[in-house]
Amino acid sequence: MATGAEPDRAVPAPDDGPGGRAGARLVGYLPVRASRDVILGDRGSRVVVTKYIATLRAGTAVPEPPQPIPSPRRITTWIMRRLESLADSQRDQLDRILDACPDLAAARDLAHGFSAMARERRGHDLTHWMIRALEHGPSPVQGFVAFLQTDWDAVVNGLTLPWSSGAGEGQVTRIKLIKRRSYGRASFALLRTLVLAQPP
């Protein structure tokens, strides 16, 4: 409903009492401004707007409720998505959140940098990214960097080479699923038969 923003800009001068000339002008303006809203065009809207102007003059108007804070899961989703894929309202909320939390803004920039490095197979840039993370990243990101250093060669190869262990991991998951479906009711021989009988 548009009555919350428009009266605030059109509050009459103090010498004009509640429901005075400025209030009447505002009531006459609202049905034109919101002609698609039948509520604003009926007789009751004059009373509603006049009462609201009176509360603004008296300083007793109830402020609009604040917007609910997005959940951490939703904020994480916004951070990991590309900016052009976000709606304008989502981008505005994310900008306000990042302005209020510099550590989160730094984490967002580092996450986007690592994601681009993985997509474009630029493993040779890992050292530069780790230096940035250690100097400017929040403590969780620095812990992630320390974890990467424990298996440096594997991480660099994973970010550089076109090969992946995904196919092997998928086969392991498939075998585990077959095993769990017959848990307690099948021997190893039957499990072997089921795995061979259900090729990927």
Backbone bond lengths (Angstrom), bond angles and torsions (degrees), N, CA, C in turn:
res aa  C-N    CA-C-N  psi(-1)  N-CA   C-N-CA  omega(-1)  CA-C   N-CA-C  phi
1 M - - - 1.462 - - 1.515 109.07 -
2 A 1.301 117.25 135.70 1.466 120.93 -171.33 1.509 113.57 -87.23
3 T 1.354 119.42 1.55 1.466 119.89 -174.99 1.507 112.43 -71.46
4 G 1.389 118.45 -19.15 1.458 119.67 -177.58 1.504 112.52 -72.81
5 A 1.366 118.11 -34.52 1.458 119.83 -175.14 1.507 112.10 -91.86
6 E 1.353 118.48 -39.15 1.452 120.45 -174.51 1.532 113.49 -67.97
7 P 1.366 120.18 -46.28 1.463 118.36 179.43 1.505 113.00 -61.32
8 D 1.361 116.78 -29.97 1.455 119.47 -177.60 1.518 110.90 -64.70
9 R 1.354 117.40 -30.46 1.457 119.89 178.64 1.521 111.75 -87.36
10 A 1.341 116.89 -17.66 1.457 120.03 -174.15 1.519 111.90 -114.06
11 V 1.343 117.82 28.91 1.457 120.17 179.86 1.515 109.12 -65.69
12 P 1.328 119.94 128.82 1.468 122.02 -177.25 1.512 111.88 -67.38
13 A 1.324 114.88 168.76 1.463 120.95 177.42 1.523 109.69 -66.51
14 P 1.350 118.44 156.33 1.460 120.96 -176.27 1.522 113.33 -58.69
15 D 1.359 118.97 -29.25 1.455 119.38 -176.69 1.526 112.21 -78.45
16 D 1.317 117.14 -3.65 1.452 121.49 179.24 1.516 107.25 -98.06
17 G 1.305 119.91 108.01 1.455 123.01 -173.89 1.505 112.41 -63.21
18 P 1.341 117.06 165.55 1.462 120.91 179.02 1.523 110.22 -55.25
19 G 1.321 115.94 131.83 1.449 120.77 -179.10 1.508 113.01 78.58
20 G 1.360 117.95 17.23 1.453 121.24 -176.36 1.517 112.12 -81.45
21 R 1.376 114.89 -153.92 1.468 119.90 -173.01 1.522 111.53 -63.97
22 A 1.355 116.69 -42.37 1.468 118.25 -178.53 1.524 110.79 -66.45
23 G 1.345 116.82 -37.37 1.457 119.26 177.24 1.508 111.56 -63.32
24 A 1.333 116.77 -38.87 1.464 119.77 178.48 1.520 110.58 -66.16
25 R 1.363 116.64 -39.51 1.464 118.88 177.95 1.529 110.22 -63.35
26 L 1.335 116.81 -38.62 1.458 120.11 179.86 1.520 111.08 -66.38
27 V 1.335 116.51 -41.98 1.462 119.86 178.36 1.517 110.46 -62.91
28 G 1.327 117.69 -38.63 1.451 120.01 177.94 1.509 112.90 -69.68
29 Y 1.336 116.69 -24.53 1.462 121.02 -178.34 1.514 112.39 -80.98
30 L 1.346 116.63 -34.40 1.457 120.54 -173.05 1.523 113.91 -61.13
31 P 1.357 120.75 -45.86 1.464 117.75 -178.98 1.521 112.84 -61.39
32 V 1.341 117.96 -29.17 1.457 120.12 177.20 1.514 109.93 -75.76
33 R 1.316 115.51 -41.12 1.460 121.45 -178.80 1.524 110.80 -64.19
34 A 1.339 117.88 -37.92 1.464 121.96 -176.84 1.517 109.23 -127.46
35 S 1.319 116.18 56.83 1.461 120.11 -176.11 1.515 111.91 -65.44
36 R 1.339 117.22 -20.37 1.450 119.20 179.90 1.525 111.94 -81.40
37 D 1.334 117.02 -3.80 1.460 121.34 178.90 1.521 108.10 -105.30
38 V 1.310 117.76 108.18 1.461 120.02 -175.09 1.519 111.66 -67.13
39 I 1.309 117.03 -23.46 1.468 119.35 -178.48 1.524 109.88 -65.11
40 L 1.332 116.78 -39.83 1.454 120.19 -177.49 1.524 111.86 -73.07
41 G 1.302 118.82 -13.23 1.444 120.61 -178.42 1.517 113.63 -96.61
42 D 1.321 118.70 -3.38 1.462 119.08 -176.87 1.525 110.40 -90.74
43 R 1.300 115.74 177.31 1.460 121.38 -176.18 1.527 111.57 -67.19
44 G 1.333 116.21 -31.67 1.461 118.84 -176.39 1.514 113.48 -68.24
45 S 1.343 118.60 -21.92 1.451 119.47 -177.26 1.526 111.70 -65.41
46 R 1.361 118.93 -30.29 1.463 121.00 177.86 1.512 110.71 -62.94
47 V 1.312 116.01 -42.20 1.469 120.08 179.92 1.525 110.35 -67.67
48 V 1.329 115.78 -42.86 1.465 119.77 -177.94 1.519 110.73 -62.70
49 V 1.351 117.00 -46.56 1.459 120.20 -178.08 1.528 110.94 -67.54
50 T 1.326 117.71 -39.26 1.464 120.76 179.09 1.523 110.85 -62.05
51 K 1.337 116.70 -42.80 1.467 120.07 178.39 1.532 111.00 -65.23
52 Y 1.348 115.75 -38.26 1.463 118.43 -179.03 1.522 111.11 -67.19
53 I 1.340 117.04 -39.74 1.466 120.29 177.34 1.524 110.56 -62.57
54 A 1.329 116.53 -38.10 1.456 119.96 178.15 1.523 111.38 -62.55
55 T 1.357 117.29 -39.89 1.470 119.76 178.31 1.519 111.12 -68.00
56 L 1.352 117.70 -33.49 1.463 119.95 177.43 1.521 110.84 -65.60
57 R 1.339 117.10 -42.05 1.464 120.32 179.07 1.514 111.29 -64.84
58 A 1.350 115.51 -39.42 1.460 119.35 -177.80 1.521 112.46 -79.56
59 G 1.336 117.16 -9.62 1.463 120.38 -178.91 1.506 113.21 74.74
60 T 1.329 117.16 21.97 1.470 120.62 -178.43 1.516 111.86 -110.56
61 A 1.337 118.43 11.46 1.464 120.44 179.65 1.521 109.75 -65.60
62 V 1.306 116.13 137.77 1.467 121.66 179.84 1.528 108.19 -76.78
63 P 1.333 118.17 123.54 1.469 119.05 179.96 1.520 111.23 -67.36
64 E 1.325 115.46 155.78 1.450 120.03 177.52 1.526 109.95 -65.79
65 P 1.328 117.52 140.21 1.468 119.18 179.75 1.521 110.88 -64.45
66 P 1.321 118.06 142.57 1.469 119.88 179.56 1.522 110.91 -66.71
67 Q 1.325 115.13 153.76 1.453 119.34 177.27 1.523 110.05 -66.87
68 P 1.338 117.56 141.92 1.462 119.19 178.52 1.516 111.27 -63.99
69 I 1.327 115.50 144.23 1.465 120.32 179.36 1.523 108.80 -74.47
70 P 1.335 118.38 128.97 1.471 120.27 178.51 1.530 110.86 -61.42
71 S 1.315 116.10 150.15 1.457 121.01 179.80 1.535 110.08 -69.97
72 P 1.336 117.78 156.48 1.475 119.79 177.18 1.526 112.58 -56.84
73 R 1.336 117.00 -36.33 1.467 119.33 179.31 1.533 110.74 -63.17
74 R 1.336 116.57 -42.01 1.457 119.78 -179.31 1.526 110.98 -68.39
75 I 1.346 116.95 -39.96 1.463 119.66 178.11 1.529 110.36 -62.74
76 T 1.342 116.40 -41.38 1.462 120.04 178.14 1.525 110.89 -61.80
77 T 1.328 116.72 -40.29 1.464 120.25 177.88 1.523 110.89 -62.16
78 W 1.323 117.49 -43.39 1.466 120.72 178.89 1.523 110.91 -63.67
79 I 1.329 116.66 -39.09 1.460 120.21 -177.54 1.529 110.62 -65.84
80 M 1.325 117.00 -41.37 1.454 120.19 -174.51 1.529 113.15 -80.43
81 R 1.322 117.54 -17.78 1.463 119.22 178.22 1.525 110.44 -82.23
82 R 1.314 116.22 157.89 1.459 120.28 176.20 1.530 109.73 -72.51
83 L 1.320 116.06 146.15 1.457 120.31 -174.80 1.520 112.09 -60.41
84 E 1.327 117.01 -36.82 1.465 118.95 -177.64 1.525 112.85 -68.72
85 S 1.349 117.10 -16.43 1.464 120.05 179.10 1.526 112.69 -89.21
86 L 1.337 117.99 -5.12 1.459 121.75 179.99 1.522 110.61 -89.72
87 A 1.319 115.39 147.06 1.460 120.21 173.06 1.529 109.53 -71.14
88 D 1.327 116.55 161.40 1.466 120.45 -178.73 1.524 111.49 -59.40
89 S 1.336 117.63 -41.79 1.461 120.36 179.87 1.524 111.13 -65.27
90 Q 1.336 117.38 -39.23 1.463 120.48 178.19 1.515 111.11 -66.63
91 R 1.329 116.18 -39.41 1.474 119.67 179.27 1.522 110.80 -66.18
92 D 1.323 117.31 -38.43 1.467 120.29 178.94 1.522 110.85 -65.76
93 Q 1.326 116.85 -44.72 1.469 119.46 178.51 1.519 110.94 -63.08
94 L 1.321 117.22 -42.00 1.462 120.07 179.84 1.523 110.91 -63.97
95 D 1.325 117.62 -40.31 1.466 120.21 178.68 1.531 110.90 -62.04
96 R 1.322 117.14 -41.79 1.470 119.64 178.86 1.532 110.87 -65.08
97 I 1.328 116.47 -39.32 1.471 120.01 179.65 1.526 110.52 -65.49
98 L 1.326 116.68 -44.27 1.470 119.97 -178.78 1.525 111.28 -69.09
99 D 1.327 118.20 -33.33 1.469 120.49 175.80 1.523 111.03 -65.18
100 A 1.336 116.18 -34.20 1.466 119.88 -178.99 1.522 112.40 -81.07
101 C 1.329 118.13 -16.22 1.474 120.97 -176.69 1.527 109.25 -135.65
102 P 1.332 118.80 91.44 1.471 120.74 -179.04 1.524 113.31 -60.06
103 D 1.344 117.91 -34.39 1.465 119.53 178.93 1.528 111.17 -62.34
104 L 1.328 115.90 -38.81 1.457 119.57 178.85 1.520 110.78 -68.14
105 A 1.320 117.01 -36.83 1.465 120.11 176.77 1.528 110.83 -63.99
106 A 1.336 116.90 -41.66 1.467 119.98 177.80 1.521 111.10 -64.93
107 A 1.330 116.71 -39.68 1.465 120.41 178.19 1.523 110.58 -64.35
108 R 1.342 116.75 -38.41 1.470 119.95 178.58 1.531 110.85 -61.69
109 D 1.335 116.99 -46.05 1.459 120.35 -179.28 1.537 111.10 -63.25
110 L 1.316 116.77 -40.92 1.465 120.08 179.62 1.526 111.45 -68.37
111 A 1.325 116.83 -38.41 1.469 120.30 178.96 1.517 110.85 -64.53
112 H 1.348 116.83 -42.67 1.455 119.83 178.29 1.528 110.72 -64.93
113 G 1.325 116.84 -38.10 1.463 119.84 178.58 1.517 112.04 -64.73
114 F 1.337 117.05 -42.35 1.463 120.33 179.45 1.522 110.66 -67.59
115 S 1.336 117.24 -40.14 1.460 120.78 179.08 1.530 111.35 -62.65
116 A 1.337 116.62 -43.31 1.461 119.67 177.78 1.525 111.14 -64.59
117 M 1.321 117.15 -37.65 1.456 121.26 179.12 1.525 110.72 -64.05
118 A 1.329 117.45 -38.23 1.461 120.61 179.01 1.527 111.46 -71.95
119 R 1.343 117.36 -40.65 1.467 120.15 -179.60 1.520 111.87 -66.22
120 E 1.324 116.62 -38.53 1.464 120.93 -174.83 1.525 112.62 -95.59
121 R 1.331 116.73 5.34 1.480 123.04 177.78 1.532 111.19 53.39
122 R 1.317 115.60 53.55 1.467 121.52 179.05 1.518 109.73 -107.54
123 G 1.329 115.79 61.11 1.457 119.61 -179.43 1.516 113.28 -62.33
124 H 1.337 117.43 -23.85 1.463 119.94 -179.96 1.528 111.83 -68.75
125 D 1.346 117.64 -14.84 1.467 120.67 178.24 1.529 112.60 -90.44
126 L 1.316 116.86 2.02 1.465 119.38 -175.65 1.521 112.20 -62.95
127 T 1.317 117.27 -40.50 1.466 119.97 -178.88 1.525 110.72 -60.78
128 H 1.324 116.99 -45.93 1.466 120.64 179.12 1.532 110.56 -62.33
129 W 1.337 117.16 -40.44 1.462 120.20 179.94 1.532 110.57 -65.08
130 M 1.333 117.08 -39.92 1.467 120.55 -179.28 1.522 111.19 -66.37
131 I 1.317 117.39 -37.04 1.474 120.02 177.84 1.531 109.61 -63.46
132 R 1.340 117.22 -44.49 1.468 120.44 177.03 1.516 111.32 -60.25
133 A 1.335 116.03 -42.31 1.467 119.82 -178.39 1.519 111.21 -65.28
134 L 1.322 117.99 -40.33 1.464 120.85 -179.76 1.519 111.61 -70.48
135 E 1.325 117.96 -30.60 1.462 120.57 -177.81 1.521 112.87 -85.07
136 H 1.325 117.24 -37.17 1.461 120.05 -171.01 1.525 113.97 -122.42
137 G 1.312 118.52 -9.56 1.463 120.45 -175.07 1.517 112.46 -82.14
138 P 1.320 118.01 154.42 1.476 121.30 173.57 1.522 110.75 -68.36
139 S 1.314 116.04 168.92 1.468 120.53 -173.46 1.530 113.52 -60.05
140 P 1.344 122.07 -38.49 1.468 118.81 177.53 1.529 113.02 -61.15
141 V 1.330 117.03 -37.43 1.464 119.84 178.15 1.522 110.27 -68.73
142 Q 1.320 117.32 -37.52 1.460 119.99 177.38 1.532 111.10 -65.06
143 G 1.329 116.91 -35.73 1.463 119.71 174.73 1.520 111.72 -64.55
144 F 1.337 116.30 -37.92 1.463 120.16 176.34 1.522 110.97 -63.05
145 V 1.333 116.91 -38.84 1.460 120.74 178.12 1.525 110.63 -64.00
146 A 1.312 116.66 -42.57 1.470 119.90 178.34 1.523 111.07 -61.94
147 F 1.326 116.88 -36.70 1.463 120.49 178.29 1.526 110.55 -67.01
148 L 1.323 118.25 -39.44 1.461 120.56 178.87 1.525 111.73 -62.85
149 Q 1.310 117.15 -32.61 1.461 120.41 -177.39 1.520 112.57 -69.44
150 T 1.325 118.00 -18.87 1.466 120.21 -179.51 1.519 112.16 -71.59
151 D 1.330 118.36 -20.29 1.467 121.27 178.60 1.535 108.36 -139.84
152 W 1.313 114.50 61.40 1.457 121.13 -169.62 1.530 112.55 -60.02
153 D 1.320 117.55 -47.99 1.466 120.20 -175.37 1.531 111.21 -62.08
154 A 1.332 116.72 -41.53 1.461 119.48 -179.59 1.527 111.01 -65.09
155 V 1.327 117.09 -38.77 1.462 120.57 -179.39 1.532 110.39 -66.94
156 V 1.319 117.14 -45.38 1.465 120.56 179.79 1.524 110.56 -62.72
157 N 1.332 116.70 -43.10 1.466 119.78 179.19 1.528 110.95 -64.61
158 G 1.325 116.78 -38.75 1.460 119.97 179.56 1.515 112.49 -65.34
159 L 1.336 116.93 -30.39 1.467 121.25 179.37 1.518 112.96 -89.71
160 T 1.347 117.36 -3.07 1.467 120.49 -175.35 1.524 112.88 -119.59
161 L 1.325 117.00 -47.90 1.464 120.93 -172.62 1.530 111.26 -79.98
162 P 1.335 116.40 152.50 1.473 119.25 -179.31 1.520 113.56 -79.83
163 W 1.334 118.00 -10.45 1.465 120.59 -177.85 1.525 110.48 -84.30
164 S 1.341 113.81 155.96 1.460 119.65 -177.56 1.523 109.42 -145.02
165 S 1.318 116.01 152.42 1.470 121.35 175.59 1.524 111.46 -89.11
166 G 1.334 116.74 10.34 1.462 119.75 -177.97 1.506 113.51 -60.45
167 A 1.354 117.33 -38.48 1.470 119.66 -179.98 1.525 111.25 -64.11
168 G 1.331 116.78 -43.27 1.468 119.50 178.15 1.520 112.54 -65.59
169 E 1.342 116.98 -40.36 1.460 120.37 177.88 1.534 110.63 -64.55
170 G 1.324 116.81 -35.31 1.459 119.40 177.68 1.515 112.20 -64.83
171 Q 1.327 117.46 -38.54 1.467 120.45 177.77 1.529 111.32 -66.16
172 V 1.318 115.99 -39.04 1.469 119.25 177.19 1.524 110.68 -61.67
173 T 1.323 116.71 -43.51 1.465 120.84 178.52 1.526 110.76 -62.62
174 R 1.330 117.55 -39.59 1.467 120.92 179.72 1.525 111.23 -64.15
175 I 1.319 116.73 -43.64 1.472 120.48 -179.97 1.525 111.01 -65.75
176 K 1.328 116.87 -39.87 1.466 119.84 178.32 1.532 111.11 -63.19
177 L 1.326 116.84 -38.51 1.454 120.20 178.83 1.522 110.98 -64.16
178 I 1.336 117.24 -43.91 1.470 120.34 178.25 1.521 110.54 -63.06
179 K 1.315 116.93 -39.88 1.469 120.85 -179.12 1.514 111.24 -65.26
180 R 1.325 117.13 -42.21 1.464 120.09 -176.72 1.522 111.94 -70.61
181 R 1.331 117.41 -29.14 1.461 119.45 179.18 1.521 111.94 -68.53
182 S 1.337 116.99 -25.69 1.465 120.46 179.58 1.526 112.25 -113.79
183 Y 1.330 116.29 25.87 1.471 120.75 -176.05 1.535 110.21 -61.74
184 G 1.337 116.71 128.84 1.463 122.07 177.70 1.512 114.51 80.66
185 R 1.324 117.70 -2.32 1.467 120.09 -176.06 1.524 112.58 -126.80
186 A 1.316 117.76 4.08 1.458 119.49 -175.01 1.519 110.65 -141.05
187 S 1.307 115.49 146.54 1.456 121.79 174.79 1.524 109.72 -89.57
188 F 1.333 115.14 176.95 1.459 118.51 179.39 1.524 111.27 -65.07
189 A 1.331 115.88 -35.80 1.470 118.71 179.63 1.534 110.96 -61.86
190 L 1.353 115.85 -42.73 1.456 118.62 178.81 1.535 111.03 -67.83
191 L 1.333 116.87 -37.86 1.463 120.02 177.54 1.526 110.52 -61.30
192 R 1.334 116.54 -42.03 1.466 120.63 178.33 1.520 110.75 -61.71
193 T 1.330 116.00 -41.31 1.458 119.97 -179.91 1.532 110.57 -64.81
194 L 1.334 116.32 -41.73 1.472 120.08 -179.83 1.529 111.20 -65.04
195 V 1.333 117.17 -39.49 1.458 119.88 -179.14 1.519 110.31 -67.06
196 L 1.357 116.29 -42.59 1.459 119.39 -179.08 1.531 112.13 -72.45
197 A 1.335 115.75 -28.21 1.475 119.61 -178.02 1.522 112.26 -80.55
198 Q 1.348 117.18 -13.61 1.460 120.84 179.64 1.532 108.89 -120.33
199 P 1.326 116.39 76.65 1.475 118.67 -177.70 1.529 109.76 -66.78
200 P 1.319 116.60 156.02 1.467 120.36 -179.74 1.523 111.40 -67.48
